[in-house]
Amino acid sequence: MDPEAEAARLRAATAAGKPGAYRAYAELLTGRGRLDEALPWWARAADAGDTDASRTLAICHKDRGEFAEAERWYRTAADRDGGCAFGLARLLQEAGDTAGAERWYEHGAALGSVECKTNGAVLLAARGAWDTALERLAEASAEGDDVAAHSRRAIQSMLRDLDGWRAALARAEAEGDPEEAYEALRELLDPERKAMFERYPRMVAEAEALYARAAAVGGAKALVDQALFIARDDSRWAEARALVERAHERGYDGAAYVLGVWAEENGELRTAEEWYRTADAADGGHMWACFNLGVLCVRQRRLEEAERWLRATGVDVVDGVDGVQGVDGVGEVDVVHGVGGVDEEDGPSLFDEGEERIVAALRDIAAIRADPERMPPPEWEKRLSGLRARAEEGGPDAWFAYADALDRLYRLPEADDWYRKAGTPRALLALGRMLYEGGGAKGLRMVPYYEPAAAEGDAGAAYDIGRIHDEAGDRRTAQIWFRRAADLGHGRAAWWLGWTSEERGGDPQHAERWYVRAARSGLVPPAFLAGRSMVRRGACAEAEPLLRVACEGKHEEAPYWLAEALRGLGRTEEAERWLRVAASAYPDLLRQYGEMARPALRDPG
């Protein structure tokens, strides 16, 4: 049947109130990518009692980041539909409401949803209700759920391993051997087990308890690994650090390195440097403490000192490496469970990339020296004494100005002091950016520096909070913050929302709106994406100005799509000229397109 005739037939059926017509018309519109027009019809179907429509509405709103609306639609049918109960439980779980998720998984399982039974069982296992979880997974597996069968096998294997670790530790405890106690738990530290701890938080508590027992035998190393598991809970951060400090006091050299990494990740630059120096001063030195010191010095443009620390790693490097890298520091080495970087007996072979990192850092030093734009600006050095005098006599604005100058001169620890002294939302935002983007700090502990400015309507601060959450893997919270930033006019936040909506949610209309908003901020790629979307739906007049912006911005695909828009407007000669531009500049790319491109490829000029 002709598509337009079919659409007309379904519209007539909806007007007549025929059973199933609302949903059928909504499905047709959705399949054509016209979700805006489809949503009211999905709502009519849901109001008529169609539970699949309720679930579809909830999914659409969730993909758009409209979480309250998604929850509302799930709740309209969750009491009678296992699919909606499952969706609601997942939504609550992602929002951190584990108790609510458990209740709805249980309710969905009672309605016959095997997915609810499986996910509910995994949640039970996550908090350590192993027997009940395994029983329910066995039931779900018998009902044909492969996920349940896999999860059951994984939990059974995990529990067997746990029994093995307990038994090995008990033998070491009986012998009173600290090293043996520590070695009994080494498999817990296998990087491949990271997913286990993320999925089953109860195993974090089990590991912590095992390391506490190992530490009680007398092993200082075990204190560090106990602390690393405790540190997963941000509310216990001080407790974790105290344990590592105790390990240092008991003579474990690697503890100082761990404390240095943690201090650097928290933005405590002076403290990090002190602990790295302490780690290196231990017998035999510490390769990765030297490396991190070198990177820390690069970030502060203490280049001669940085080079000395990098060469002190003991890794053979070629003298006079040329500057080919363009990154300020290549990134510090993370804490490694159990060894605080490198075990004494294993040496740097644990890090096959070690030599490459060190050489890259030395090349970066050479590149910085060769580029005046990456060195401290002399004009700010000249202004510094005057700014210091005003800061000593002034208030928050003068303190901020002095901190900003120190920041520009890469004197980061001193800038930190004055930003904190100023304490204004602007100063805290500048401090957060200095630490997170240039000082080696990491993770969600940086968010409080950005929040005061975001609360005052700073779009960039809101975007940065979204970026931090996105990098931490929390898409939901990231989406909330990117939406706030975009509503405040931040182009890149709008671009992210458009891309998320199109690539992850399959919602081109919603994506196009965000691309248009992003393009208004002057960004070229979203101007292209918005224009391409408009051409695809036949809105060629709307697309033309956006695609011209993209062409002016040298976007490689824009000439072809501008030609498509012009052809759609009947301006064939103009379209052909732009096709020749596309063919001349990007022949390989143009071959990906259809019949319209081929004449231009045969005769480019």
C-alpha positions in Angstrom: 0.0 0.0 0.0 1.1 3.6 -0.7 2.7 5.0 2.5 0.6 8.2 2.4 -2.6 6.2 1.8 -1.8 4.0 4.7 -1.2 7.1 6.9 -4.5 8.6 5.8 -6.3 5.3 6.5 -4.9 5.1 10.0 -5.7 8.8 10.7 -9.3 8.1 9.7 -9.3 5.1 12.0 -8.1 7.1 15.0 -10.8 9.7 14.3 -13.4 7.0 14.4 -12.0 5.6 17.6 -11.4 2.1 16.2 -9.7 -0.4 18.6 -5.9 -0.5 18.1 -5.9 2.5 15.8 -4.1 4.8 18.2 -1.2 2.4 18.6 -1.0 1.5 14.9 -0.8 5.1 13.9 1.8 5.8 16.6 3.9 2.9 15.4 3.7 4.2 11.8 4.9 7.7 12.9 7.6 6.3 15.1 8.9 4.0 12.3 9.2 7.1 10.1 11.3 8.9 12.8 8.5 11.3 13.6 8.4 10.7 17.3 7.1 14.2 18.2 3.9 13.5 16.3 3.8 9.9 17.6 3.9 10.7 21.3 0.3 12.0 21.6 -1.0 8.9 19.9 1.0 6.7 22.1 -0.5 8.6 25.1 -4.0 8.1 23.7 -3.3 4.3 23.4 -1.9 4.2 26.9 -4.9 6.0 28.3 -7.0 3.4 26.6 -5.2 0.7 28.6 -2.5 -0.4 26.2 0.4 -1.4 28.5 2.9 -1.6 25.6 2.1 2.0 24.8 2.8 3.0 28.4 6.1 1.2 28.2 7.0 2.8 24.9 6.2 6.3 26.2 8.3 5.7 29.3 11.3 4.5 27.2 11.0 7.5 24.8 10.9 10.0 27.7 13.8 8.2 29.4 15.9 8.4 26.3 15.2 12.1 26.2 16.4 12.5 29.7 12.9 13.3 31.0 13.1 10.9 33.9 10.1 12.1 35.9 7.8 11.7 32.9 9.3 8.3 32.2 8.6 7.2 35.8 5.0 8.5 35.5 4.3 6.4 32.4 5.9 3.3 33.8 3.8 3.6 36.9 0.5 3.8 34.9 0.9 0.2 34.1 3.6 -1.3 36.4 1.0 -2.8 38.8 -0.4 -5.0 36.0 2.4 -5.4 33.4 5.7 -7.1 34.0 7.5 -5.1 31.3 6.5 -1.8 32.9 7.5 -3.1 36.3 10.9 -4.1 34.9 11.4 -0.7 33.3 10.3 1.1 36.5 12.7 -1.0 38.6 15.6 -0.3 36.3 14.8 3.4 36.4 14.7 3.5 40.2 17.9 1.4 40.4 19.8 3.8 38.1 18.5 6.7 40.3 20.0 5.0 43.4 16.7 3.8 44.9 17.7 0.2 45.4 14.9 -0.6 47.8 12.3 0.7 45.3 14.0 -1.3 42.5 13.8 -4.5 44.6 10.1 -4.0 45.3 9.2 -3.6 41.6 11.4 -6.4 40.4 9.6 -8.6 42.9 6.3 -7.4 41.8 7.2 -7.9 38.1 8.4 -11.4 38.9 5.0 -12.1 40.5 3.4 -11.0 37.2 5.5 -13.5 35.3 8.4 -11.3 34.1 11.5 -13.6 34.0 13.7 -10.5 33.5 12.4 -9.1 36.7 13.1 -12.3 38.5 16.7 -12.3 37.2 17.4 -8.7 37.9 15.8 -8.9 41.3 17.9 -11.9 42.1 21.1 -10.1 41.0 20.2 -7.2 43.3 19.8 -9.7 46.2 23.2 -11.1 45.4 24.6 -7.6 45.3 23.8 -7.2 49.0 24.9 -10.7 49.9 21.6 -12.7 50.0 23.4 -15.5 48.1 21.1 -18.4 48.8 17.8 -16.7 47.9 19.5 -15.1 44.8 20.7 -18.5 43.6 17.4 -20.1 44.1 15.6 -17.4 42.1 18.2 -17.5 39.4 17.7 -21.2 39.1 14.0 -20.7 38.6 14.6 -18.0 35.9 17.2 -20.2 34.2 14.7 -23.1 34.1 12.3 -20.6 32.4 14.8 -20.1 29.7 16.6 -17.0 30.7 20.2 -17.3 29.6 21.2 -14.2 31.6 20.0 -15.9 34.7 21.9 -19.1 33.9 25.1 -17.0 33.3 24.7 -15.0 36.5 24.1 -18.1 38.5 27.2 -19.7 37.3 29.2 -16.6 37.9 27.9 -16.2 41.5 28.6 -19.9 42.2 32.1 -19.5 40.9 32.6 -16.4 42.9 31.4 -18.0 46.1 33.8 -21.0 45.6 36.6 -18.6 45.1 35.6 -16.8 48.3 35.6 -20.0 50.2 39.1 -20.7 48.8 40.4 -17.3 49.9 39.0 -17.8 53.4 40.5 -21.3 53.7 44.0 -20.1 52.5 43.9 -17.1 54.8 42.9 -19.3 57.7 46.0 -21.5 57.1 48.2 -18.4 57.1 46.6 -17.1 60.3 47.2 -20.4 62.0 50.9 -20.2 61.0 51.1 -16.5 61.9 52.8 -15.7 58.6 52.0 -12.1 57.4 53.4 -12.6 53.9 51.5 -15.9 53.4 48.3 -14.1 54.6 48.8 -11.4 52.1 49.6 -13.9 49.2 46.5 -15.9 50.1 44.4 -13.0 48.8 46.4 -12.0 45.8 43.8 -13.3 43.3 41.3 -10.8 44.8 43.4 -8.1 43.1 43.2 -9.5 39.6 42.0 -6.6 37.3 39.6 -9.1 35.7 37.7 -9.1 39.0 36.9 -5.4 38.8 33.5 -6.1 37.2 32.7 -8.6 40.0 33.1 -5.9 42.7 31.1 -3.4 40.7 28.2 -5.7 40.2 28.2 -7.3 43.6 29.1 -4.6 46.2 28.8 -7.2 48.9 32.1 -8.7 47.6 33.7 -5.3 48.4 32.8 -5.8 52.0 34.0 -9.4 51.9 37.3 -8.4 50.5 37.7 -5.6 53.1 37.0 -8.1 55.9 39.6 -10.6 54.5 42.3 -7.9 54.2 41.5 -6.8 57.7 42.2 -10.3 58.9 45.4 -10.4 56.9 46.5 -7.1 58.4 45.8 -8.5 61.9 48.4 -11.2 61.2 50.9 -8.3 60.9 51.2 -7.5 57.2 51.3 -3.8 56.4 50.6 -4.4 52.7 47.2 -5.8 53.6 46.3 -2.5 55.3 46.8 -0.7 52.0 44.5 -3.1 50.1 41.9 -3.0 52.9 42.0 0.8 52.5 41.6 0.6 48.7 38.4 -1.3 49.2 37.2 1.0 51.9 37.9 4.0 49.6 35.2 2.8 47.2 32.8 4.3 49.7 33.4 8.1 49.6 31.9 8.6 53.1 34.8 6.4 54.5 37.6 8.3 52.7 39.3 9.5 55.9 39.2 6.0 57.4 40.9 4.6 54.2 43.6 7.2 54.3 44.3 6.6 58.0 44.9 2.9 57.2 47.4 3.6 54.5 49.2 6.1 56.8 49.4 3.3 59.4 50.9 1.0 56.8 53.5 3.6 56.1 54.3 3.9 59.8 54.7 0.1 59.9 57.4 0.3 57.3 55.6 -0.5 54.0 57.3 1.8 51.4 54.5 1.4 48.8 52.1 3.1 51.2 53.7 6.5 50.6 53.2 6.1 46.9 49.5 5.3 47.3 49.1 8.4 49.6 50.8 10.5 46.9 48.4 9.3 44.2 45.4 9.8 46.4 46.5 13.3 47.3 47.1 14.2 43.7 43.7 12.8 42.7 42.1 15.0 45.4 44.0 18.1 44.2 46.4 18.3 47.2 49.4 19.1 45.2 51.9 19.9 47.9 50.9 16.8 49.9 51.2 14.6 46.8 54.7 15.9 46.1 55.7 15.2 49.7 54.5 11.6 49.6 56.0 10.9 46.2 59.4 12.2 47.5 59.0 10.0 50.6 58.2 6.9 48.4 61.3 7.6 46.3 63.5 8.1 49.4 62.7 4.5 50.5 65.3 1.8 50.0 65.8 1.2 46.2 63.6 4.2 45.2 60.2 4.0 43.6 60.1 4.2 39.8 56.5 5.3 39.5 56.8 7.9 42.3 59.7 9.4 40.2 57.5 9.3 37.1 54.5 11.0 38.9 56.8 13.6 40.3 58.1 14.3 36.8 54.6 14.7 35.5 53.7 16.9 38.4 56.6 19.1 37.7 55.8 19.3 34.0 52.3 20.6 34.9 53.9 23.3 37.0 56.6 24.1 34.3 59.4 23.1 36.6 60.9 21.5 33.5 64.5 20.9 34.6 63.3 19.3 37.8 60.8 17.3 35.8 63.5 15.9 33.5 65.6 14.9 36.5 62.8 13.0 38.0 61.9 11.2 34.8 65.5 10.1 34.2 65.6 9.0 37.9 63.1 6.3 37.1 66.0 4.1 35.9 64.4 3.4 32.6 66.9 3.7 29.7 65.9 6.6 27.4 67.6 8.2 24.5 69.2 11.6 25.4 67.9 14.6 23.5 64.5 13.3 22.6 62.7 15.7 20.3 59.4 17.3 21.2 56.7 15.6 19.3 54.0 15.4 21.9 51.5 18.1 22.6 50.0 17.1 26.0 50.9 18.7 29.3 51.9 15.6 31.2 51.0 12.2 30.0 49.0 11.2 33.1 50.1 9.8 36.4 50.1 6.0 37.0 47.1 4.8 39.0 47.3 3.0 42.3 47.7 -0.8 41.7 46.0 -3.0 44.3 48.4 -4.5 46.7 51.6 -3.0 45.4 51.1 0.7 45.4 52.6 0.9 42.0 55.4 -1.7 41.6 56.2 -4.7 43.8 59.8 -4.9 45.0 60.3 -8.3 43.5 58.4 -7.8 40.3 59.9 -4.5 39.1 58.7 -2.4 36.3 57.7 -5.4 34.1 54.2 -5.0 35.6 53.9 -1.9 33.3 54.9 -2.8 29.8 54.1 0.7 28.7 56.5 2.3 31.3 59.3 3.2 29.0 56.9 4.6 26.4 55.3 6.8 29.0 58.6 8.1 30.3 59.9 8.8 26.8 56.6 10.6 25.9 56.9 12.8 29.0 60.5 13.7 28.1 59.3 14.6 24.5 56.6 16.7 26.0 59.1 18.7 28.0 61.0 19.4 24.8 57.8 20.4 23.0 56.9 22.8 25.8 60.3 24.4 25.7 60.0 24.9 22.0 56.5 26.5 22.1 56.2 29.9 23.8 52.5 29.5 24.0 53.0 26.6 26.4 55.4 28.4 28.7 54.6 30.9 31.5 53.7 34.2 29.8 56.4 36.8 30.7 53.8 39.7 30.8 52.1 38.0 33.7 55.4 37.5 35.5 55.9 41.3 35.3 52.4 42.0 36.7 52.7 39.6 39.5 54.3 41.8 42.2 51.7 44.5 41.7 48.9 41.9 41.9 50.5 40.5 45.1 50.6 43.9 46.7 46.9 44.5 45.9 46.0 41.0 47.2 47.7 41.6 50.5 45.6 44.8 51.0 42.4 43.8 49.2 39.5 41.3 49.4 38.1 38.4 47.3 38.4 40.2 43.9 42.1 41.0 44.5 42.7 37.5 45.8 41.1 36.0 42.8 43.2 38.2 40.4 46.4 37.2 42.1 45.4 33.5 42.1 44.5 33.8 38.4 48.0 35.2 37.6 49.7 32.4 39.5 47.5 29.9 37.7 48.6 31.4 34.3 52.2 31.1 35.5 51.7 27.4 36.4 52.4 28.1 40.0 49.6 25.8 40.9 50.0 25.2 44.7 50.2 28.9 45.3 47.3 29.6 43.1 45.3 27.0 45.0 46.0 28.9 48.3 44.7 32.2 46.9 41.7 30.7 45.1 40.6 29.1 48.4 41.2 32.3 50.2 38.9 34.2 47.8 36.3 31.4 48.2 33.8 32.9 45.8 31.9 30.7 43.3 34.1 32.1 40.5 37.3 31.4 42.5 36.2 27.8 43.4 35.3 27.1 39.8 38.7 28.3 38.6 40.3 26.2 41.3 38.3 23.1 40.2 39.3 23.6 36.6 42.9 24.1 37.5 43.0 21.0 39.5 40.9 18.8 37.3 42.1 19.9 33.9 45.7 20.7 34.7 46.6 19.4 38.1 45.9 15.7 37.9 42.8 15.6 40.1 40.2 13.1 39.3 36.7 12.0 39.9 33.5 13.1 41.7 35.4 14.8 44.6 36.0 17.7 42.2 32.3 18.4 41.7 31.8 20.6 44.8 34.3 23.1 43.3 31.9 23.6 40.4 28.6 23.5 42.1 28.4 27.1 43.6 29.0 28.6 40.1 26.5 26.2 38.5 23.9 27.2 41.2 24.4 30.8 40.1 23.6 29.9 36.5 27.1 29.4 35.0 26.5 27.2 32.0 30.2 26.2 31.7 30.2 25.0 35.3 27.1 22.9 34.8 28.6 21.4 31.6 31.8 20.6 33.5 29.8 18.8 36.2 28.1 16.8 33.5 31.4 15.9 31.9 32.8 14.7 35.2 29.8 12.4 35.8 30.0 11.2 32.2 33.7 10.3 32.6 32.8 8.5 35.8 30.2 6.4 33.9 27.1 7.9 35.3 25.1 8.7 32.2 21.9 9.6 34.0 23.4 12.3 36.2 25.5 13.5 33.3 22.4 13.9 31.2 20.7 15.9 33.9 23.6 18.3 34.1 24.1 18.6 30.4 20.4 19.5 30.1 20.9 22.2 32.7 23.9 23.5 30.9 22.2 23.5 27.5 19.2 25.3 28.9 21.7 28.0 30.0 23.0 28.2 26.5 26.0 25.9 26.5 26.6 24.7 22.9 28.6 21.6 23.6 26.1 20.4 26.2 23.3 20.7 23.6 25.5 18.8 21.1 26.0 16.0 23.6 22.3 15.8 24.2 21.6 15.7 20.5 24.2 13.0 19.9 22.8 10.9 22.8 19.3 11.2 21.6 20.2 10.2 18.0 22.8 7.6 18.5 21.6 6.0 21.8 17.9 6.7 21.6 17.1 6.7 17.9 15.2 10.0 18.2 16.2 12.2 15.3 13.6 14.9 15.9 14.7 15.5 19.5 18.3 15.3 18.4 17.8 17.9 15.6 16.4 20.4 18.1 19.5 20.1 20.3 21.8 20.3 17.3 20.1 23.5 16.2 20.6 25.0 19.7 24.2 23.9 19.7 24.8 25.5 16.3 23.5 28.8 17.6 26.6 28.9 19.8 28.8 28.8 16.7 29.8 25.1 16.7 30.3 23.7 13.3 29.7 20.0 13.7 26.2 20.3 15.2 25.3 22.8 12.4 26.2 20.1 10.0 24.3 17.5 11.9 21.2 19.7 12.1 21.3 20.5 8.4 21.8 16.9 7.4 18.8 15.9 9.6 16.7 18.6 7.9 17.7 17.4 4.4 16.8 13.9 5.3 13.3 14.9 6.3 12.8 17.2 3.3 13.2 20.6 5.1 15.8 21.8 2.6 15.1 25.6 3.1 15.7 25.2 6.9 18.9 23.2 6.2 20.5 25.5 3.8 21.8 28.2 6.2 23.1 25.6 8.7 24.9 23.7 6.0 26.5 26.9 4.7 27.8 27.6 8.2 29.2 24.1 8.2 30.8 24.7 4.8 32.4 27.9 6.0 33.7 25.9 9.0 35.4 23.4 6.6 33.2 20.5 7.6 34.2 17.7 5.2 30.7 16.3 4.5 28.9 19.6 4.4 29.3 20.4 0.7 27.6 17.2 -0.3 24.6 17.8 1.9 24.4 21.5 0.9 24.2 20.2 -2.7 21.4 17.9 -1.6 19.5 20.8 0.0 19.9 23.0 -3.0 18.8 20.2 -5.3 15.7 19.8 -3.1 15.0 23.5 -3.6 15.3 23.1 -7.3 18.5 25.1 -7.6 20.3 22.5 -9.7 23.2 24.6 -11.0 24.2 25.7 -7.5 23.9 22.1 -6.3 26.2 21.0 -9.0 28.8 23.6 -8.1 28.8 22.4 -4.5 29.0 18.8 -5.7 32.1 19.7 -7.6 33.6 21.2 -4.4 32.8 18.0 -2.6 34.2 15.8 -5.3 37.4 17.9 -5.6 38.1 18.0 -1.9 36.8 14.7 -0.7 36.6 12.1 -3.5 36.9 9.1 -1.2 34.2 10.4 1.1 31.9 11.3 -1.7 32.0 7.7 -3.1 30.0 6.7 -0.1 27.0 8.6 -1.4 24.5 7.8 -4.1 23.7 8.5 -7.8 23.8 12.3 -7.4 27.5 12.2 -6.6 28.6 10.1 -9.6 28.6 12.7 -12.4 30.7 15.1 -10.2 33.1 12.3 -9.6 33.5 11.6 -13.3 34.0 15.3 -14.2 35.3 17.2 -11.2 36.2 20.4 -12.9 
